């Protein structure tokens, strides 16, 4: 037990620095990689589930218009969640 206490007394700055750097790296990964991918999946699922029935009956020019409407909904969802401006 004394060895552990002495080790912590001698290396507390290294431990705090390591914990801080680790926290920053993990936080950056979450904010810039994990969170955006989860938001994109959620928005895509919302748009796809809303448009499955309607896209089956459409053809030609109507289908193209429907695709652009879906893209608009997808982009609006991303803006709402804070990914797009």
VMD Tcl script that builds the backbone (N, CA, C; Angstrom):
set m [mol new atoms 255]
animate dup $m
set s [atomselect $m all]
$s set {name element resname resid chain x y z} {
  {N N UNK 1 A 0.820 -1.195 0.000}
  {CA C UNK 1 A 0.000 0.000 0.000}
  {C C UNK 1 A 0.862 1.257 0.000}
  {N N UNK 2 A 1.983 1.214 0.752}
  {CA C UNK 2 A 2.864 2.379 0.789}
  {C C UNK 2 A 3.477 2.663 -0.576}
  {N N UNK 3 A 3.753 1.584 -1.326}
  {CA C UNK 3 A 4.349 1.764 -2.651}
  {C C UNK 3 A 3.387 2.498 -3.579}
  {N N UNK 4 A 2.121 2.159 -3.489}
  {CA C UNK 4 A 1.119 2.808 -4.332}
  {C C UNK 4 A 0.996 4.278 -3.958}
  {N N UNK 5 A 0.952 4.572 -2.678}
  {CA C UNK 5 A 0.840 5.958 -2.216}
  {C C UNK 5 A 2.065 6.756 -2.644}
  {N N UNK 6 A 3.231 6.178 -2.490}
  {CA C UNK 6 A 4.449 6.871 -2.913}
  {C C UNK 6 A 4.468 7.096 -4.425}
  {N N UNK 7 A 4.028 6.088 -5.176}
  {CA C UNK 7 A 3.973 6.229 -6.631}
  {C C UNK 7 A 3.039 7.367 -7.019}
  {N N UNK 8 A 1.864 7.441 -6.370}
  {CA C UNK 8 A 0.906 8.499 -6.684}
  {C C UNK 8 A 1.439 9.871 -6.278}
  {N N UNK 9 A 2.133 9.947 -5.157}
  {CA C UNK 9 A 2.714 11.217 -4.726}
  {C C UNK 9 A 3.770 11.698 -5.706}
  {N N UNK 10 A 4.548 10.782 -6.233}
  {CA C UNK 10 A 5.634 11.159 -7.137}
  {C C UNK 10 A 5.146 11.439 -8.557}
  {N N UNK 11 A 4.059 10.794 -8.978}
  {CA C UNK 11 A 3.633 10.878 -10.376}
  {C C UNK 11 A 2.243 11.466 -10.565}
  {N N UNK 12 A 1.756 12.239 -9.623}
  {CA C UNK 12 A 0.402 12.757 -9.718}
  {C C UNK 12 A 0.226 13.668 -10.928}
  {N N UNK 13 A 1.226 14.457 -11.262}
  {CA C UNK 13 A 1.101 15.361 -12.411}
  {C C UNK 13 A 0.998 14.568 -13.714}
  {N N UNK 14 A 1.794 13.515 -13.849}
  {CA C UNK 14 A 1.715 12.668 -15.044}
  {C C UNK 14 A 0.339 12.014 -15.148}
  {N N UNK 15 A -0.184 11.549 -14.019}
  {CA C UNK 15 A -1.493 10.888 -14.021}
  {C C UNK 15 A -2.609 11.855 -14.414}
  {N N UNK 16 A -2.557 13.070 -13.865}
  {CA C UNK 16 A -3.568 14.077 -14.190}
  {C C UNK 16 A -3.454 14.478 -15.667}
  {N N UNK 17 A -2.232 14.655 -16.142}
  {CA C UNK 17 A -2.020 15.008 -17.546}
  {C C UNK 17 A -2.537 13.910 -18.461}
  {N N UNK 18 A -2.226 12.664 -18.144}
  {CA C UNK 18 A -2.690 11.529 -18.941}
  {C C UNK 18 A -4.218 11.449 -18.943}
  {N N UNK 19 A -4.852 11.640 -17.795}
  {CA C UNK 19 A -6.308 11.586 -17.700}
  {C C UNK 19 A -6.949 12.726 -18.495}
  {N N UNK 20 A -6.342 13.911 -18.434}
  {CA C UNK 20 A -6.874 15.059 -19.170}
  {C C UNK 20 A -6.776 14.836 -20.679}
  {N N UNK 21 A -5.623 14.396 -21.138}
  {CA C UNK 21 A -5.439 14.144 -22.573}
  {C C UNK 21 A -6.379 13.042 -23.043}
  {N N UNK 22 A -6.520 11.990 -22.257}
  {CA C UNK 22 A -7.438 10.903 -22.613}
  {C C UNK 22 A -8.875 11.408 -22.701}
  {N N UNK 23 A -9.264 12.233 -21.748}
  {CA C UNK 23 A -10.620 12.791 -21.769}
  {C C UNK 23 A -10.869 13.663 -22.984}
  {N N UNK 24 A -9.886 14.451 -23.365}
  {CA C UNK 24 A -10.018 15.314 -24.540}
  {C C UNK 24 A -10.135 14.474 -25.813}
  {N N UNK 25 A -9.305 13.443 -25.941}
  {CA C UNK 25 A -9.345 12.587 -27.131}
  {C C UNK 25 A -10.683 11.850 -27.215}
  {N N UNK 26 A -11.138 11.294 -26.110}
  {CA C UNK 26 A -12.418 10.578 -26.105}
  {C C UNK 26 A -13.568 11.537 -26.404}
  {N N UNK 27 A -13.539 12.716 -25.820}
  {CA C UNK 27 A -14.579 13.710 -26.081}
  {C C UNK 27 A -14.605 14.162 -27.533}
  {N N UNK 28 A -13.427 14.365 -28.107}
  {CA C UNK 28 A -13.355 14.770 -29.517}
  {C C UNK 28 A -13.879 13.664 -30.423}
  {N N UNK 29 A -13.526 12.424 -30.127}
  {CA C UNK 29 A -14.036 11.307 -30.927}
  {C C UNK 29 A -15.551 11.250 -30.860}
  {N N UNK 30 A -16.101 11.382 -29.674}
  {CA C UNK 30 A -17.559 11.350 -29.527}
  {C C UNK 30 A -18.206 12.481 -30.317}
  {N N UNK 31 A -17.698 13.699 -30.137}
  {CA C UNK 31 A -18.352 14.869 -30.711}
  {C C UNK 31 A -18.223 14.933 -32.234}
  {N N UNK 32 A -17.076 14.545 -32.771}
  {CA C UNK 32 A -16.841 14.711 -34.203}
  {C C UNK 32 A -17.046 13.440 -35.026}
  {N N UNK 33 A -17.110 12.266 -34.407}
  {CA C UNK 33 A -17.274 11.015 -35.155}
  {C C UNK 33 A -18.555 10.272 -34.758}
  {N N UNK 34 A -18.675 9.907 -33.506}
  {CA C UNK 34 A -19.789 9.058 -33.066}
  {C C UNK 34 A -21.126 9.779 -33.159}
  {N N UNK 35 A -21.232 10.971 -32.586}
  {CA C UNK 35 A -22.478 11.717 -32.548}
  {C C UNK 35 A -23.005 12.024 -33.950}
  {N N UNK 36 A -22.184 12.561 -34.858}
  {CA C UNK 36 A -22.712 12.830 -36.203}
  {C C UNK 36 A -23.177 11.571 -36.938}
  {N N UNK 37 A -22.454 10.468 -36.774}
  {CA C UNK 37 A -22.887 9.246 -37.473}
  {C C UNK 37 A -24.223 8.752 -36.932}
  {N N UNK 38 A -24.442 8.861 -35.632}
  {CA C UNK 38 A -25.714 8.444 -35.047}
  {C C UNK 38 A -26.853 9.367 -35.494}
  {N N UNK 39 A -26.584 10.654 -35.592}
  {CA C UNK 39 A -27.610 11.602 -36.051}
  {C C UNK 39 A -27.959 11.319 -37.503}
  {N N UNK 40 A -26.959 11.073 -38.344}
  {CA C UNK 40 A -27.231 10.764 -39.756}
  {C C UNK 40 A -28.063 9.488 -39.899}
  {N N UNK 41 A -27.748 8.465 -39.100}
  {CA C UNK 41 A -28.531 7.229 -39.141}
  {C C UNK 41 A -29.974 7.497 -38.740}
  {N N UNK 42 A -30.160 8.261 -37.662}
  {CA C UNK 42 A -31.505 8.557 -37.179}
  {C C UNK 42 A -32.308 9.338 -38.211}
  {N N UNK 43 A -31.696 10.352 -38.813}
  {CA C UNK 43 A -32.395 11.144 -39.822}
  {C C UNK 43 A -32.724 10.293 -41.050}
  {N N UNK 44 A -31.795 9.461 -41.467}
  {CA C UNK 44 A -32.043 8.594 -42.618}
  {C C UNK 44 A -33.197 7.633 -42.321}
  {N N UNK 45 A -33.222 7.056 -41.135}
  {CA C UNK 45 A -34.308 6.146 -40.761}
  {C C UNK 45 A -35.652 6.857 -40.732}
  {N N UNK 46 A -35.677 8.095 -40.231}
  {CA C UNK 46 A -36.925 8.857 -40.193}
  {C C UNK 46 A -37.443 9.127 -41.604}
  {N N UNK 47 A -36.555 9.541 -42.486}
  {CA C UNK 47 A -36.965 9.854 -43.856}
  {C C UNK 47 A -37.399 8.590 -44.588}
  {N N UNK 48 A -36.646 7.517 -44.437}
  {CA C UNK 48 A -36.985 6.272 -45.132}
  {C C UNK 48 A -38.300 5.683 -44.623}
  {N N UNK 49 A -38.517 5.707 -43.331}
  {CA C UNK 49 A -39.759 5.127 -42.802}
  {C C UNK 49 A -40.973 5.954 -43.213}
  {N N UNK 50 A -40.797 7.243 -43.392}
  {CA C UNK 50 A -41.912 8.093 -43.797}
  {C C UNK 50 A -42.222 7.946 -45.282}
  {N N UNK 51 A -41.255 7.551 -46.097}
  {CA C UNK 51 A -41.466 7.564 -47.536}
  {C C UNK 51 A -41.594 6.214 -48.200}
  {N N UNK 52 A -41.578 5.137 -47.460}
  {CA C UNK 52 A -41.612 3.805 -48.081}
  {C C UNK 52 A -42.916 3.592 -48.849}
  {N N UNK 53 A -44.042 3.874 -48.235}
  {CA C UNK 53 A -45.321 3.623 -48.885}
  {C C UNK 53 A -45.533 4.524 -50.088}
  {N N UNK 54 A -45.120 5.763 -50.000}
  {CA C UNK 54 A -45.394 6.711 -51.065}
  {C C UNK 54 A -44.504 6.492 -52.282}
  {N N UNK 55 A -43.275 6.072 -52.081}
  {CA C UNK 55 A -42.372 5.924 -53.212}
  {C C UNK 55 A -42.720 4.712 -54.066}
  {N N UNK 56 A -43.471 3.751 -53.532}
  {CA C UNK 56 A -43.841 2.553 -54.286}
  {C C UNK 56 A -44.788 2.918 -55.426}
  {N N UNK 57 A -45.712 3.830 -55.206}
  {CA C UNK 57 A -46.733 4.168 -56.189}
  {C C UNK 57 A -46.249 5.186 -57.224}
  {N N UNK 58 A -45.083 5.769 -57.043}
  {CA C UNK 58 A -44.615 6.816 -57.936}
  {C C UNK 58 A -43.728 6.246 -59.032}
  {N N UNK 59 A -43.692 6.944 -60.151}
  {CA C UNK 59 A -42.793 6.534 -61.223}
  {C C UNK 59 A -42.368 7.757 -62.017}
  {N N UNK 60 A -41.218 7.649 -62.657}
  {CA C UNK 60 A -40.734 8.709 -63.542}
  {C C UNK 60 A -40.453 10.011 -62.834}
  {N N UNK 61 A -41.067 11.069 -63.381}
  {CA C UNK 61 A -40.817 12.416 -62.870}
  {C C UNK 61 A -41.305 12.581 -61.438}
  {N N UNK 62 A -42.393 11.937 -61.080}
  {CA C UNK 62 A -42.905 12.021 -59.714}
  {C C UNK 62 A -41.913 11.422 -58.722}
  {N N UNK 63 A -41.285 10.329 -59.118}
  {CA C UNK 63 A -40.306 9.680 -58.244}
  {C C UNK 63 A -39.105 10.593 -58.025}
  {N N UNK 64 A -38.659 11.266 -59.073}
  {CA C UNK 64 A -37.529 12.200 -58.952}
  {C C UNK 64 A -37.892 13.341 -58.011}
  {N N UNK 65 A -39.107 13.876 -58.150}
  {CA C UNK 65 A -39.550 14.946 -57.250}
  {C C UNK 65 A -39.598 14.447 -55.805}
  {N N UNK 66 A -40.104 13.220 -55.634}
  {CA C UNK 66 A -40.190 12.652 -54.286}
  {C C UNK 66 A -38.794 12.499 -53.680}
  {N N UNK 67 A -37.815 12.096 -54.472}
  {CA C UNK 67 A -36.439 11.965 -53.984}
  {C C UNK 67 A -35.893 13.315 -53.534}
  {N N UNK 68 A -36.194 14.380 -54.282}
  {CA C UNK 68 A -35.711 15.700 -53.867}
  {C C UNK 68 A -36.415 16.168 -52.593}
  {N N UNK 69 A -37.684 15.815 -52.439}
  {CA C UNK 69 A -38.407 16.158 -51.203}
  {C C UNK 69 A -37.789 15.412 -50.023}
  {N N UNK 70 A -37.484 14.116 -50.227}
  {CA C UNK 70 A -36.845 13.343 -49.160}
  {C C UNK 70 A -35.494 13.936 -48.781}
  {N N UNK 71 A -34.737 14.390 -49.780}
  {CA C UNK 71 A -33.439 15.010 -49.494}
  {C C UNK 71 A -33.627 16.282 -48.678}
  {N N UNK 72 A -34.675 17.023 -48.986}
  {CA C UNK 72 A -34.972 18.226 -48.206}
  {C C UNK 72 A -35.313 17.908 -46.764}
  {N N UNK 73 A -36.114 16.857 -46.551}
  {CA C UNK 73 A -36.444 16.438 -45.183}
  {C C UNK 73 A -35.202 15.973 -44.434}
  {N N UNK 74 A -34.345 15.235 -45.135}
  {CA C UNK 74 A -33.105 14.747 -44.519}
  {C C UNK 74 A -32.227 15.917 -44.088}
  {N N UNK 75 A -32.057 16.892 -44.975}
  {CA C UNK 75 A -31.237 18.068 -44.646}
  {C C UNK 75 A -31.861 18.881 -43.518}
  {N N UNK 76 A -33.197 18.972 -43.503}
  {CA C UNK 76 A -33.868 19.691 -42.416}
  {C C UNK 76 A -33.647 18.978 -41.084}
  {N N UNK 77 A -33.673 17.654 -41.107}
  {CA C UNK 77 A -33.421 16.880 -39.884}
  {C C UNK 77 A -31.989 17.126 -39.396}
  {N N UNK 78 A -31.031 17.126 -40.320}
  {CA C UNK 78 A -29.640 17.383 -39.928}
  {C C UNK 78 A -29.487 18.776 -39.333}
  {N N UNK 79 A -30.149 19.766 -39.935}
  {CA C UNK 79 A -30.072 21.131 -39.393}
  {C C UNK 79 A -30.688 21.196 -38.007}
  {N N UNK 80 A -31.826 20.513 -37.838}
  {CA C UNK 80 A -32.499 20.505 -36.538}
  {C C UNK 80 A -31.610 19.917 -35.455}
  {N N UNK 81 A -30.835 18.896 -35.807}
  {CA C UNK 81 A -29.960 18.227 -34.842}
  {C C UNK 81 A -28.611 18.928 -34.704}
  {N N UNK 82 A -28.361 19.961 -35.512}
  {CA C UNK 82 A -27.141 20.747 -35.364}
  {C C UNK 82 A -25.954 20.321 -36.206}
  {N N UNK 83 A -26.184 19.513 -37.258}
  {CA C UNK 83 A -25.070 19.097 -38.084}
  {C C UNK 83 A -24.842 19.966 -39.299}
  {N N UNK 84 A -25.888 20.575 -39.809}
  {CA C UNK 84 A -25.782 21.402 -41.012}
  {C C UNK 84 A -26.227 22.816 -40.672}
  {N N UNK 85 A -25.748 23.744 -41.467}
  {CA C UNK 85 A -26.141 25.148 -41.268}
  {C C UNK 85 A -27.261 25.517 -42.180}
}
mol reanalyze $m
mol bondsrecalc $m
mol representation Tube
mol addrep $m
